[in-house]
Amino acid sequence: MHKRIKFFDPTYYKFVGSWAWILHRLSGIALIFYLSLHLWVINTLTKGPETFNKVMVFLNQPLFKILEIGLWGVILFHAFNGIRIVIVDFYKGSLFHKRLFYFFIIIALLLWVAGSYMLISHIHWGGN
Amino acid sequence: MKRIGETSKTGGIAWLLQRISAVILFVLLLSHFITYHFIGKGAIEYSKIIEKMQQWWFPLIQFLFLITALYHGLNGVWTVIEDYVHSKGWRIFLYSLLITVGVTFLFVGILTIVNGSFIKLNK
């Protein structure tokens, strides 16, 4: 019988690794929902130019650009923490996984700021 | 009947595939986001996307992207279900749901790739 895992066991959450673990799960679940939505929306390409362009104009509103900034953050966290997990698993990562976490989080944050700046500058505030 | 050795073997392959797909996705997802989501001001236009999709490597890369993303995502959720759902009925229900979602979105994605990459534009 497996030991039941609590979603949020407070005894472990003084460690950065536990936060990385739970946030990796939550961001992963968020991303699979986004992926499904994305595949479904992008499928309007098969409905021809008019339908597709209409959908793209709809998604060009500021609201979706702001949501996209959040999405970019979730992607970067999951991607860089994921690479950290691969390094920790295949190399002697347990010796430096905390430092590695902070290192990758800083890179992810810098990319998030740069990407968010791009997305904000692309917002067309005056409607379509 | 599965012996302990067998189950740990299949789990090991899933574990390894999750890491291999992670590395592939790291490259593909970040380059996808940079080339498609930071595409520039204004709404994305059908003709521009079709133009991109007509390059010979597009369907190959996108198909790889589609299967790795779906596999990685659904295998991740599978692991989460394993950790938190312990009743047999719920597990069977949720695993079937995952497989259905996977097959459906694989089909949806393939339709998009085939349609955009092999469509004849009468310009």
gemmi code that builds the backbone of each chain (N, CA, C; Angstrom):
import gemmi

chains = {
    "A": [
        ("MET", (0.853, -1.215, 0.000), (0.000, 0.000, 0.000), (0.879, 1.252, 0.000)),
        ("HIS", (0.517, 2.152, -0.876), (1.264, 3.417, -0.923), (0.971, 4.250, 0.301)),
        ("LYS", (1.979, 4.988, 0.696), (1.730, 5.981, 1.734), (0.975, 7.121, 1.050)),
        ("ARG", (-0.125, 7.507, 1.644), (-0.935, 8.543, 1.005), (-0.228, 9.891, 1.066)),
        ("ILE", (-0.196, 10.536, -0.083), (0.481, 11.826, -0.143), (-0.534, 12.923, 0.113)),
        ("LYS", (-0.202, 13.783, 1.047), (-1.083, 14.921, 1.279), (-0.728, 16.008, 0.277)),
        ("PHE", (-1.749, 16.682, -0.186), (-1.490, 17.740, -1.167), (-0.682, 18.867, -0.528)),
        ("PHE", (-0.972, 19.101, 0.731), (-0.299, 20.229, 1.372), (0.049, 19.859, 2.813)),
        ("ASP", (1.213, 19.228, 2.976), (1.661, 18.838, 4.299), (2.579, 19.933, 4.847)),
        ("PRO", (2.102, 20.692, 5.839), (2.848, 21.876, 6.272), (4.246, 21.580, 6.818)),
        ("THR", (4.478, 20.339, 7.284), (5.809, 20.043, 7.832), (6.905, 20.137, 6.775)),
        ("TYR", (6.526, 19.900, 5.510), (7.536, 19.891, 4.457), (7.740, 21.259, 3.802)),
        ("TYR", (6.805, 22.169, 4.035), (6.850, 23.387, 3.230), (7.769, 24.474, 3.754)),
        ("LYS", (8.707, 24.076, 4.625), (9.775, 25.009, 4.941), (10.942, 24.809, 3.974)),
        ("PHE", (10.857, 23.768, 3.136), (11.933, 23.486, 2.181), (11.551, 23.996, 0.792)),
        ("VAL", (12.533, 24.565, 0.124), (12.283, 25.117, -1.207), (11.899, 24.006, -2.204)),
        ("GLY", (12.482, 22.808, -1.999), (12.195, 21.691, -2.903), (10.725, 21.290, -2.892)),
        ("SER", (10.087, 21.381, -1.718), (8.666, 21.042, -1.629), (7.807, 22.036, -2.389)),
        ("TRP", (8.199, 23.298, -2.300), (7.482, 24.329, -3.061), (7.667, 24.121, -4.553)),
        ("ALA", (8.896, 23.804, -4.946), (9.170, 23.535, -6.358), (8.305, 22.366, -6.837)),
        ("TRP", (8.202, 21.342, -6.000), (7.442, 20.126, -6.355), (5.959, 20.427, -6.538)),
        ("ILE", (5.362, 21.098, -5.547), (3.912, 21.350, -5.638), (3.599, 22.345, -6.752)),
        ("LEU", (4.457, 23.358, -6.917), (4.218, 24.342, -7.987), (4.396, 23.709, -9.366)),
        ("HIS", (5.292, 22.726, -9.451), (5.485, 22.029, -10.724), (4.221, 21.261, -11.106)),
        ("ARG", (3.612, 20.617, -10.110), (2.358, 19.892, -10.355), (1.244, 20.842, -10.758)),
        ("LEU", (1.079, 21.914, -9.974), (-0.025, 22.839, -10.253), (0.148, 23.505, -11.616)),
        ("SER", (1.379, 23.921, -11.934), (1.595, 24.574, -13.229), (1.403, 23.564, -14.362)),
        ("GLY", (1.792, 22.316, -14.129), (1.591, 21.272, -15.138), (0.122, 21.045, -15.438)),
        ("ILE", (-0.684, 20.997, -14.373), (-2.135, 20.803, -14.559), (-2.728, 21.997, -15.314)),
        ("ALA", (-2.282, 23.196, -14.955), (-2.767, 24.388, -15.666), (-2.402, 24.307, -17.148)),
        ("LEU", (-1.186, 23.845, -17.435), (-0.715, 23.813, -18.821), (-1.448, 22.788, -19.682)),
        ("ILE", (-1.858, 21.650, -19.092), (-2.584, 20.665, -19.906), (-3.973, 21.208, -20.275)),
        ("PHE", (-4.560, 22.010, -19.371), (-5.834, 22.656, -19.715), (-5.623, 23.681, -20.826)),
        ("TYR", (-4.560, 24.456, -20.703), (-4.285, 25.439, -21.751), (-4.015, 24.739, -23.092)),
        ("LEU", (-3.230, 23.657, -23.056), (-2.905, 22.938, -24.293), (-4.177, 22.466, -25.007)),
        ("SER", (-5.125, 21.911, -24.247), (-6.381, 21.444, -24.834), (-7.136, 22.601, -25.483)),
        ("LEU", (-7.224, 23.702, -24.743), (-7.914, 24.892, -25.251), (-7.238, 25.405, -26.524)),
        ("HIS", (-5.899, 25.442, -26.487), (-5.101, 25.956, -27.588), (-5.297, 25.098, -28.847)),
        ("LEU", (-5.245, 23.772, -28.682), (-5.410, 22.871, -29.830), (-6.801, 23.027, -30.440)),
        ("TRP", (-7.778, 23.213, -29.572), (-9.153, 23.363, -30.033), (-9.334, 24.681, -30.792)),
        ("VAL", (-8.795, 25.782, -30.222), (-8.921, 27.102, -30.851), (-8.185, 27.138, -32.191)),
        ("ILE", (-6.962, 26.603, -32.206), (-6.136, 26.677, -33.412), (-6.724, 25.804, -34.529)),
        ("ASN", (-7.586, 24.863, -34.148), (-8.253, 24.007, -35.133), (-9.222, 24.787, -36.026)),
        ("THR", (-9.596, 26.008, -35.619), (-10.469, 26.833, -36.469), (-9.777, 27.179, -37.797)),
        ("LEU", (-8.480, 26.911, -37.850), (-7.733, 27.052, -39.111), (-8.367, 26.206, -40.216)),
        ("THR", (-8.925, 25.060, -39.815), (-9.531, 24.162, -40.808), (-10.886, 24.683, -41.291)),
        ("LYS", (-11.421, 25.721, -40.604), (-12.733, 26.257, -40.982), (-12.614, 27.400, -41.999)),
        ("GLY", (-11.373, 27.647, -42.435), (-11.177, 28.660, -43.470), (-10.758, 30.019, -42.929)),
        ("PRO", (-10.277, 30.895, -43.840), (-9.696, 32.183, -43.453), (-10.632, 33.086, -42.643)),
        ("GLU", (-11.906, 33.168, -43.042), (-12.803, 34.119, -42.374), (-12.999, 33.783, -40.906)),
        ("THR", (-13.325, 32.521, -40.639), (-13.538, 32.085, -39.253), (-12.262, 32.254, -38.442)),
        ("PHE", (-11.128, 31.818, -39.016), (-9.860, 31.881, -38.284), (-9.503, 33.327, -37.940)),
        ("ASN", (-9.596, 34.213, -38.935), (-9.247, 35.621, -38.684), (-10.162, 36.258, -37.644)),
        ("LYS", (-11.441, 35.872, -37.665), (-12.401, 36.391, -36.693), (-11.983, 35.993, -35.274)),
        ("VAL", (-11.611, 34.726, -35.124), (-11.172, 34.218, -33.812), (-9.898, 34.938, -33.363)),
        ("MET", (-8.963, 35.149, -34.294), (-7.691, 35.796, -33.953), (-7.892, 37.259, -33.560)),
        ("VAL", (-8.820, 37.930, -34.228), (-9.127, 39.321, -33.863), (-9.737, 39.350, -32.456)),
        ("PHE", (-10.611, 38.396, -32.181), (-11.224, 38.282, -30.854), (-10.157, 38.095, -29.775)),
        ("LEU", (-9.166, 37.240, -30.075), (-8.124, 36.930, -29.085), (-7.069, 38.029, -28.975)),
        ("ASN", (-7.150, 39.018, -29.846), (-6.172, 40.102, -29.824), (-6.530, 41.191, -28.806)),
        ("GLN", (-7.633, 40.986, -28.068), (-8.035, 41.973, -27.057), (-7.031, 42.009, -25.909)),
        ("PRO", (-6.924, 43.185, -25.253), (-5.985, 43.316, -24.121), (-6.114, 42.212, -23.067)),
        ("LEU", (-7.360, 41.805, -22.746), (-7.575, 40.769, -21.729), (-6.755, 39.513, -22.009)),
        ("PHE", (-6.776, 39.058, -23.283), (-6.085, 37.810, -23.615), (-4.572, 37.997, -23.627)),
        ("LYS", (-4.131, 39.210, -23.991), (-2.685, 39.495, -23.956), (-2.186, 39.461, -22.512)),
        ("ILE", (-3.013, 39.977, -21.597), (-2.634, 39.975, -20.184), (-2.615, 38.530, -19.645)),
        ("LEU", (-3.610, 37.735, -20.063), (-3.610, 36.319, -19.681), (-2.376, 35.600, -20.242)),
        ("GLU", (-1.965, 36.037, -21.433), (-0.802, 35.423, -22.074), (0.489, 35.707, -21.285)),
        ("ILE", (0.529, 36.874, -20.634), (1.684, 37.193, -19.779), (1.759, 36.185, -18.630)),
        ("GLY", (0.599, 35.878, -18.051), (0.533, 34.863, -17.000), (0.950, 33.500, -17.523)),
        ("LEU", (0.451, 33.160, -18.716), (0.788, 31.880, -19.346), (2.294, 31.749, -19.549)),
        ("TRP", (2.918, 32.813, -20.034), (4.369, 32.833, -20.261), (5.115, 32.567, -18.949)),
        ("GLY", (4.623, 33.136, -17.850), (5.225, 32.896, -16.544), (5.100, 31.443, -16.109)),
        ("VAL", (3.903, 30.883, -16.277), (3.659, 29.480, -15.893), (4.550, 28.551, -16.728)),
        ("ILE", (4.632, 28.825, -18.045), (5.480, 28.024, -18.934), (6.939, 28.082, -18.487)),
        ("LEU", (7.432, 29.304, -18.214), (8.842, 29.450, -17.844), (9.145, 28.729, -16.537)),
        ("PHE", (8.244, 28.856, -15.558), (8.474, 28.162, -14.292), (8.558, 26.658, -14.527)),
        ("HIS", (7.563, 26.123, -15.240), (7.502, 24.672, -15.453), (8.695, 24.186, -16.282)),
        ("ALA", (9.072, 24.969, -17.295), (10.181, 24.591, -18.173), (11.515, 24.579, -17.421)),
        ("PHE", (11.786, 25.652, -16.689), (13.092, 25.744, -16.025), (13.169, 24.860, -14.791)),
        ("ASN", (12.073, 24.738, -14.051), (12.089, 23.795, -12.930), (12.182, 22.362, -13.467)),
        ("GLY", (11.564, 22.123, -14.624), (11.623, 20.800, -15.246), (13.044, 20.426, -15.640)),
        ("ILE", (13.770, 21.386, -16.227), (15.169, 21.135, -16.597), (16.005, 20.883, -15.334)),
        ("ARG", (15.667, 21.610, -14.268), (16.349, 21.383, -12.987), (16.126, 19.941, -12.523)),
        ("ILE", (14.884, 19.461, -12.656), (14.583, 18.081, -12.243), (15.407, 17.089, -13.059)),
        ("VAL", (15.495, 17.316, -14.378), (16.269, 16.411, -15.226), (17.738, 16.404, -14.797)),
        ("ILE", (18.291, 17.582, -14.520), (19.696, 17.664, -14.087), (19.878, 16.952, -12.735)),
        ("VAL", (18.953, 17.219, -11.811), (19.033, 16.602, -10.482), (18.965, 15.069, -10.594)),
        ("ASP", (18.107, 14.573, -11.498), (17.933, 13.126, -11.634), (19.116, 12.442, -12.321)),
        ("PHE", (19.702, 13.103, -13.307), (20.738, 12.429, -14.092), (22.157, 12.770, -13.660)),
        ("TYR", (22.294, 13.832, -12.906), (23.612, 14.184, -12.418), (23.498, 14.236, -10.899)),
        ("LYS", (24.591, 14.453, -10.202), (24.515, 14.420, -8.731), (23.829, 15.665, -8.206)),
        ("GLY", (22.587, 15.834, -8.659), (21.892, 17.088, -8.427), (21.452, 17.316, -6.996)),
        ("SER", (21.338, 16.218, -6.222), (20.862, 16.405, -4.851), (21.853, 17.241, -4.043)),
        ("LEU", (23.096, 17.330, -4.548), (24.107, 18.106, -3.828), (23.912, 19.606, -3.999)),
        ("PHE", (23.230, 19.997, -5.100), (23.135, 21.438, -5.346), (21.770, 21.847, -5.895)),
        ("HIS", (20.725, 21.028, -5.614), (19.425, 21.305, -6.227), (18.817, 22.629, -5.786)),
        ("LYS", (19.136, 23.077, -4.569), (18.572, 24.354, -4.108), (19.199, 25.533, -4.846)),
        ("ARG", (20.537, 25.483, -4.965), (21.221, 26.548, -5.697), (20.758, 26.555, -7.154)),
        ("LEU", (20.607, 25.355, -7.704), (20.145, 25.206, -9.082), (18.748, 25.812, -9.240)),
        ("PHE", (17.902, 25.611, -8.229), (16.546, 26.161, -8.264), (16.597, 27.682, -8.351)),
        ("TYR", (17.369, 28.282, -7.462), (17.438, 29.751, -7.475), (18.041, 30.272, -8.774)),
        ("PHE", (19.041, 29.564, -9.270), (19.696, 29.950, -10.523), (18.691, 29.957, -11.682)),
        ("PHE", (17.926, 28.851, -11.811), (16.967, 28.760, -12.906), (15.785, 29.704, -12.733)),
        ("ILE", (15.390, 29.929, -11.471), (14.279, 30.849, -11.233), (14.660, 32.267, -11.657)),
        ("ILE", (15.913, 32.635, -11.405), (16.365, 33.971, -11.810), (16.341, 34.098, -13.341)),
        ("ILE", (16.835, 33.065, -14.034), (16.799, 33.083, -15.508), (15.343, 33.175, -15.997)),
        ("ALA", (14.477, 32.346, -15.396), (13.064, 32.341, -15.793), (12.437, 33.719, -15.561)),
        ("LEU", (12.770, 34.339, -14.420), (12.220, 35.668, -14.116), (12.661, 36.709, -15.140)),
        ("LEU", (13.945, 36.657, -15.509), (14.457, 37.608, -16.498), (13.739, 37.428, -17.837)),
        ("LEU", (13.569, 36.162, -18.257), (12.864, 35.885, -19.518), (11.395, 36.299, -19.429)),
        ("TRP", (10.830, 36.144, -18.221), (9.428, 36.529, -18.034), (9.259, 38.040, -18.189)),
        ("VAL", (10.176, 38.798, -17.580), (10.114, 40.261, -17.694), (10.283, 40.679, -19.154)),
        ("ALA", (11.268, 40.091, -19.840), (11.517, 40.438, -21.245), (10.303, 40.109, -22.119)),
        ("GLY", (9.760, 38.901, -21.928), (8.602, 38.477, -22.716), (7.369, 39.304, -22.412)),
        ("SER", (7.170, 39.613, -21.131), (6.005, 40.414, -20.742), (6.080, 41.804, -21.357)),
        ("TYR", (7.300, 42.345, -21.391), (7.483, 43.657, -22.021), (7.065, 43.602, -23.491)),
        ("MET", (7.482, 42.532, -24.180), (7.096, 42.332, -25.585), (5.572, 42.270, -25.726)),
        ("LEU", (4.949, 41.437, -24.870), (3.495, 41.246, -24.970), (2.749, 42.536, -24.653)),
        ("ILE", (3.219, 43.276, -23.623), (2.551, 44.530, -23.261), (2.675, 45.541, -24.401)),
        ("SER", (3.860, 45.591, -25.020), (4.049, 46.562, -26.102), (3.213, 46.206, -27.334)),
        ("HIS", (2.769, 44.953, -27.401), (1.931, 44.544, -28.544), (0.437, 44.763, -28.297)),
        ("ILE", (0.095, 45.168, -27.064), (-1.333, 45.349, -26.772), (-1.880, 46.535, -27.560)),
        ("HIS", (-3.009, 46.277, -28.188), (-3.680, 47.310, -28.973), (-4.850, 47.793, -28.130)),
        ("TRP", (-4.636, 48.907, -27.414), (-5.614, 49.312, -26.398), (-6.909, 49.850, -26.985)),
        ("GLY", (-6.854, 50.365, -28.178), (-8.030, 51.052, -28.713), (-9.087, 50.144, -29.327)),
        ("GLY", (-9.211, 48.923, -28.864), (-10.156, 47.993, -29.473), (-9.607, 47.509, -30.792)),
        ("ASN", (-10.456, 46.825, -31.570), (-9.939, 46.275, -32.809), (-10.243, 47.184, -33.982)),
    ],
    "B": [
        ("MET", (-1.402, -11.288, -13.754), (-0.765, -10.857, -12.492), (0.570, -10.172, -12.771)),
        ("LYS", (0.751, -9.031, -12.168), (2.015, -8.329, -12.343), (2.878, -8.532, -11.106)),
        ("ARG", (4.109, -8.894, -11.354), (5.033, -8.978, -10.231), (5.657, -7.616, -10.012)),
        ("ILE", (6.269, -7.444, -8.831), (6.822, -6.136, -8.478), (7.838, -5.669, -9.517)),
        ("GLY", (8.668, -6.612, -9.963), (9.688, -6.277, -10.946), (9.102, -5.691, -12.217)),
        ("GLU", (7.997, -6.290, -12.681), (7.372, -5.829, -13.923), (6.803, -4.428, -13.799)),
        ("THR", (6.091, -4.185, -12.690), (5.482, -2.858, -12.544), (6.557, -1.791, -12.435)),
        ("SER", (7.631, -2.091, -11.718), (8.668, -1.065, -11.568), (9.366, -0.824, -12.906)),
        ("LYS", (9.373, -1.861, -13.759), (9.986, -1.698, -15.065), (9.161, -0.735, -15.931)),
        ("THR", (7.837, -0.941, -15.981), (6.998, -0.065, -16.801), (7.020, 1.362, -16.252)),
        ("GLY", (7.012, 1.474, -14.931), (7.096, 2.803, -14.316), (8.392, 3.493, -14.675)),
        ("GLY", (9.464, 2.705, -14.758), (10.774, 3.256, -15.103), (10.816, 3.806, -16.511)),
        ("ILE", (10.146, 3.109, -17.429), (10.106, 3.600, -18.811), (9.312, 4.903, -18.888)),
        ("ALA", (8.166, 4.954, -18.186), (7.360, 6.174, -18.159), (8.163, 7.332, -17.563)),
        ("TRP", (8.917, 7.019, -16.525), (9.764, 8.028, -15.856), (10.789, 8.593, -16.839)),
        ("LEU", (11.447, 7.674, -17.583), (12.470, 8.093, -18.535), (11.852, 8.894, -19.686)),
        ("LEU", (10.713, 8.396, -20.216), (10.056, 9.092, -21.326), (9.607, 10.496, -20.912)),
        ("GLN", (9.204, 10.639, -19.648), (8.781, 11.950, -19.158), (9.952, 12.938, -19.206)),
        ("ARG", (11.155, 12.452, -18.917), (12.333, 13.320, -18.944), (12.817, 13.593, -20.367)),
        ("ILE", (12.737, 12.582, -21.222), (13.133, 12.790, -22.625), (12.191, 13.798, -23.286)),
        ("SER", (10.863, 13.596, -23.062), (9.904, 14.537, -23.647), (10.071, 15.932, -23.040)),
        ("ALA", (10.500, 15.995, -21.771), (10.721, 17.291, -21.133), (11.788, 18.096, -21.867)),
        ("VAL", (12.888, 17.416, -22.220), (13.987, 18.108, -22.904), (13.550, 18.555, -24.299)),
        ("ILE", (12.831, 17.667, -25.009), (12.321, 18.021, -26.345), (11.379, 19.226, -26.238)),
        ("LEU", (10.477, 19.176, -25.243), (9.503, 20.257, -25.085), (10.164, 21.572, -24.679)),
        ("PHE", (11.209, 21.479, -23.885), (11.916, 22.692, -23.466), (12.349, 23.484, -24.698)),
        ("VAL", (12.921, 22.781, -25.667), (13.380, 23.424, -26.901), (12.184, 23.845, -27.768)),
        ("LEU", (11.267, 22.897, -28.024), (10.168, 23.179, -28.952), (9.179, 24.213, -28.407)),
        ("LEU", (8.829, 24.089, -27.132), (7.822, 25.001, -26.570), (8.353, 26.426, -26.488)),
        ("LEU", (9.601, 26.585, -26.027), (10.137, 27.945, -25.917), (10.287, 28.576, -27.295)),
        ("SER", (10.766, 27.798, -28.292), (10.893, 28.385, -29.632), (9.515, 28.630, -30.261)),
        ("HIS", (8.558, 27.757, -29.957), (7.192, 27.967, -30.443), (6.616, 29.261, -29.878)),
        ("PHE", (6.789, 29.455, -28.574), (6.215, 30.645, -27.939), (6.847, 31.910, -28.499)),
        ("ILE", (8.181, 31.859, -28.679), (8.881, 33.043, -29.184), (8.455, 33.351, -30.622)),
        ("THR", (8.320, 32.314, -31.469), (7.990, 32.591, -32.878), (6.494, 32.842, -33.124)),
        ("TYR", (5.617, 32.271, -32.294), (4.186, 32.441, -32.571), (3.455, 33.395, -31.631)),
        ("HIS", (3.862, 33.438, -30.372), (3.115, 34.280, -29.436), (3.679, 35.704, -29.349)),
        ("PHE", (4.954, 35.838, -29.688), (5.544, 37.186, -29.716), (5.570, 37.715, -31.151)),
        ("ILE", (4.573, 37.297, -31.925), (4.626, 37.468, -33.375), (4.560, 38.933, -33.833)),
        ("GLY", (4.070, 39.800, -32.987), (4.021, 41.204, -33.378), (2.661, 41.808, -33.121)),
        ("LYS", (2.576, 43.089, -33.394), (1.346, 43.811, -33.131), (0.222, 43.354, -34.066)),
        ("GLY", (-0.981, 43.393, -33.555), (-2.124, 43.049, -34.396), (-2.457, 41.575, -34.350)),
        ("ALA", (-3.669, 41.252, -34.810), (-4.134, 39.872, -34.783), (-3.354, 39.025, -35.786)),
        ("ILE", (-3.189, 37.751, -35.476), (-2.529, 36.812, -36.370), (-3.428, 36.610, -37.590)),
        ("GLU", (-2.803, 36.648, -38.781), (-3.599, 36.494, -40.007), (-3.459, 35.098, -40.590)),
        ("TYR", (-4.557, 34.629, -41.114), (-4.628, 33.293, -41.719), (-3.534, 33.089, -42.764)),
        ("SER", (-3.410, 34.052, -43.683), (-2.469, 33.884, -44.801), (-1.025, 33.766, -44.301)),
        ("LYS", (-0.695, 34.552, -43.240), (0.675, 34.501, -42.712), (0.969, 33.151, -42.061)),
        ("ILE", (-0.024, 32.640, -41.336), (0.162, 31.347, -40.669), (0.293, 30.221, -41.703)),
        ("ILE", (-0.566, 30.273, -42.725), (-0.509, 29.239, -43.770), (0.852, 29.264, -44.467)),
        ("GLU", (1.360, 30.490, -44.687), (2.671, 30.632, -45.315), (3.749, 29.919, -44.495)),
        ("LYS", (3.694, 30.111, -43.169), (4.648, 29.433, -42.282), (4.479, 27.924, -42.332)),
        ("MET", (3.216, 27.512, -42.389), (2.928, 26.080, -42.315), (3.313, 25.333, -43.588)),
        ("GLN", (3.536, 26.076, -44.682), (3.861, 25.430, -45.948), (5.321, 24.998, -46.049)),
        ("GLN", (6.163, 25.445, -45.108), (7.562, 24.992, -45.144), (7.604, 23.486, -44.896)),
        ("TRP", (8.519, 22.799, -45.589), (8.512, 21.329, -45.579), (8.671, 20.722, -44.191)),
        ("TRP", (9.429, 21.388, -43.322), (9.705, 20.804, -41.996), (8.570, 21.045, -41.017)),
        ("PHE", (7.650, 21.956, -41.380), (6.606, 22.330, -40.416), (5.786, 21.144, -39.889)),
        ("PRO", (5.192, 20.306, -40.793), (4.387, 19.195, -40.255), (5.204, 18.227, -39.403)),
        ("LEU", (6.481, 18.027, -39.748), (7.317, 17.093, -38.972), (7.518, 17.604, -37.549)),
        ("ILE", (7.954, 18.887, -37.453), (8.212, 19.477, -36.141), (6.912, 19.560, -35.331)),
        ("GLN", (5.836, 19.994, -35.987), (4.581, 20.170, -35.255), (3.991, 18.846, -34.782)),
        ("PHE", (4.183, 17.791, -35.584), (3.701, 16.480, -35.167), (4.493, 15.987, -33.951)),
        ("LEU", (5.809, 16.193, -34.007), (6.649, 15.833, -32.851), (6.218, 16.628, -31.614)),
        ("PHE", (5.976, 17.925, -31.817), (5.538, 18.816, -30.741), (4.214, 18.328, -30.151)),
        ("LEU", (3.276, 17.999, -31.036), (1.944, 17.551, -30.605), (2.021, 16.283, -29.760)),
        ("ILE", (2.749, 15.274, -30.260), (2.768, 14.013, -29.505), (3.561, 14.133, -28.204)),
        ("THR", (4.674, 14.867, -28.215), (5.430, 15.002, -26.959), (4.644, 15.806, -25.932)),
        ("ALA", (3.978, 16.886, -26.381), (3.217, 17.721, -25.440), (2.054, 16.937, -24.836)),
        ("LEU", (1.311, 16.225, -25.689), (0.175, 15.444, -25.175), (0.657, 14.320, -24.264)),
        ("TYR", (1.724, 13.623, -24.684), (2.228, 12.529, -23.853), (2.707, 13.057, -22.501)),
        ("HIS", (3.535, 14.095, -22.539), (4.118, 14.649, -21.311), (3.029, 15.157, -20.365)),
        ("GLY", (2.070, 15.879, -20.927), (0.990, 16.451, -20.115), (0.101, 15.382, -19.505)),
        ("LEU", (-0.327, 14.433, -20.334), (-1.259, 13.424, -19.827), (-0.563, 12.419, -18.909)),
        ("ASN", (0.713, 12.116, -19.192), (1.459, 11.243, -18.286), (1.668, 11.933, -16.933)),
        ("GLY", (1.849, 13.250, -16.978), (1.971, 14.019, -15.737), (0.705, 13.934, -14.904)),
        ("VAL", (-0.441, 14.129, -15.544), (-1.720, 14.057, -14.834), (-1.949, 12.624, -14.320)),
        ("TRP", (-1.540, 11.650, -15.116), (-1.625, 10.224, -14.737), (-0.909, 10.004, -13.390)),
        ("THR", (0.299, 10.554, -13.284), (1.085, 10.428, -12.048), (0.374, 11.084, -10.874)),
        ("VAL", (-0.212, 12.250, -11.133), (-0.933, 12.964, -10.077), (-2.128, 12.129, -9.599)),
        ("ILE", (-2.861, 11.521, -10.549), (-3.994, 10.667, -10.189), (-3.510, 9.479, -9.337)),
        ("GLU", (-2.388, 8.877, -9.755), (-1.810, 7.764, -9.000), (-1.541, 8.142, -7.544)),
        ("ASP", (-1.106, 9.387, -7.347), (-0.748, 9.835, -5.992), (-1.957, 10.131, -5.113)),
        ("TYR", (-3.028, 10.632, -5.703), (-4.119, 11.137, -4.866), (-5.410, 10.336, -4.952)),
        ("VAL", (-5.601, 9.582, -6.037), (-6.860, 8.848, -6.182), (-6.592, 7.373, -5.882)),
        ("HIS", (-7.268, 6.837, -4.877), (-6.961, 5.476, -4.454), (-8.098, 4.493, -4.705)),
        ("SER", (-9.296, 4.985, -5.009), (-10.394, 4.037, -5.276), (-10.296, 3.538, -6.712)),
        ("LYS", (-10.524, 2.261, -6.882), (-10.348, 1.622, -8.179), (-11.286, 2.212, -9.240)),
        ("GLY", (-12.530, 2.413, -8.836), (-13.515, 2.939, -9.773), (-13.142, 4.307, -10.308)),
        ("TRP", (-12.758, 5.183, -9.396), (-12.363, 6.526, -9.805), (-11.131, 6.511, -10.694)),
        ("ARG", (-10.184, 5.630, -10.356), (-8.966, 5.528, -11.171), (-9.298, 5.118, -12.594)),
        ("ILE", (-10.119, 4.057, -12.717), (-10.486, 3.573, -14.057), (-11.185, 4.685, -14.832)),
        ("PHE", (-12.094, 5.384, -14.153), (-12.818, 6.484, -14.798), (-11.844, 7.571, -15.271)),
        ("LEU", (-10.950, 7.991, -14.380), (-10.045, 9.094, -14.721), (-9.012, 8.694, -15.781)),
        ("TYR", (-8.507, 7.467, -15.688), (-7.559, 7.010, -16.710), (-8.231, 6.932, -18.084)),
        ("SER", (-9.480, 6.439, -18.109), (-10.195, 6.384, -19.392), (-10.422, 7.778, -19.943)),
        ("LEU", (-10.734, 8.694, -19.020), (-10.943, 10.087, -19.425), (-9.661, 10.649, -20.054)),
        ("LEU", (-8.511, 10.374, -19.409), (-7.227, 10.862, -19.924), (-6.947, 10.308, -21.321)),
        ("ILE", (-7.187, 9.015, -21.490), (-6.927, 8.397, -22.795), (-7.854, 8.997, -23.858)),
        ("THR", (-9.126, 9.197, -23.492), (-10.079, 9.799, -24.429), (-9.640, 11.209, -24.823)),
        ("VAL", (-9.264, 11.998, -23.817), (-8.790, 13.358, -24.083), (-7.567, 13.318, -24.992)),
        ("GLY", (-6.644, 12.414, -24.702), (-5.425, 12.294, -25.499), (-5.714, 11.980, -26.949)),
        ("VAL", (-6.552, 10.967, -27.178), (-6.871, 10.551, -28.551), (-7.618, 11.675, -29.277)),
        ("THR", (-8.567, 12.309, -28.589), (-9.352, 13.383, -29.201), (-8.446, 14.538, -29.643)),
        ("PHE", (-7.583, 14.999, -28.742), (-6.763, 16.158, -29.078), (-5.638, 15.812, -30.043)),
        ("LEU", (-5.220, 14.547, -30.040), (-4.262, 14.109, -31.053), (-4.906, 14.251, -32.433)),
        ("PHE", (-6.148, 13.808, -32.533), (-6.908, 13.887, -33.775), (-7.130, 15.351, -34.190)),
        ("VAL", (-7.560, 16.170, -33.231), (-7.795, 17.601, -33.493), (-6.509, 18.267, -34.002)),
        ("GLY", (-5.391, 17.959, -33.350), (-4.107, 18.552, -33.726), (-3.645, 18.109, -35.100)),
        ("ILE", (-3.775, 16.807, -35.369), (-3.355, 16.283, -36.671), (-4.175, 16.931, -37.792)),
        ("LEU", (-5.489, 17.090, -37.558), (-6.348, 17.742, -38.560), (-5.832, 19.140, -38.891)),
        ("THR", (-5.454, 19.895, -37.847), (-4.955, 21.261, -38.055), (-3.659, 21.250, -38.856)),
        ("ILE", (-2.731, 20.370, -38.473), (-1.433, 20.312, -39.155), (-1.624, 19.940, -40.627)),
        ("VAL", (-2.401, 18.884, -40.865), (-2.602, 18.408, -42.245), (-3.291, 19.480, -43.077)),
        ("ASN", (-4.319, 20.085, -42.500), (-5.073, 21.107, -43.234), (-4.191, 22.297, -43.606)),
        ("GLY", (-3.422, 22.796, -42.652), (-2.611, 23.996, -42.897), (-1.384, 23.732, -43.756)),
        ("SER", (-0.824, 22.518, -43.649), (0.429, 22.252, -44.345), (0.229, 21.808, -45.782)),
        ("PHE", (-0.911, 21.170, -46.054), (-1.083, 20.581, -47.380), (-2.206, 21.231, -48.192)),
        ("ILE", (-2.735, 22.331, -47.662), (-3.792, 23.047, -48.370), (-3.192, 23.735, -49.610)),
        ("LYS", (-3.972, 23.777, -50.663), (-3.519, 24.495, -51.861), (-4.108, 25.905, -51.827)),
        ("LEU", (-3.207, 26.908, -51.836), (-3.692, 28.285, -51.824), (-3.871, 28.761, -53.253)),
        ("ASN", (-5.092, 29.241, -53.556), (-5.282, 29.786, -54.897), (-5.133, 31.305, -54.877)),
        ("LYS", (-3.862, 31.697, -54.894), (-3.572, 33.128, -54.885), (-3.196, 33.564, -56.284)),
    ],
}
model = gemmi.Model(1)
for chain_id, residues in chains.items():
    chain = gemmi.Chain(chain_id)
    for i, (resn, *xyz) in enumerate(residues, 1):
        res = gemmi.Residue()
        res.name, res.seqid = resn, gemmi.SeqId(i, " ")
        for name, pos in zip(("N", "CA", "C"), xyz):
            atom = gemmi.Atom()
            atom.name, atom.element = name, gemmi.Element(name[0])
            atom.pos, atom.b_iso = gemmi.Position(*pos), 0.0
            res.add_atom(atom)
        chain.add_residue(res)
    model.add_chain(chain)
structure = gemmi.Structure()
structure.add_model(model)
structure.setup_entities()
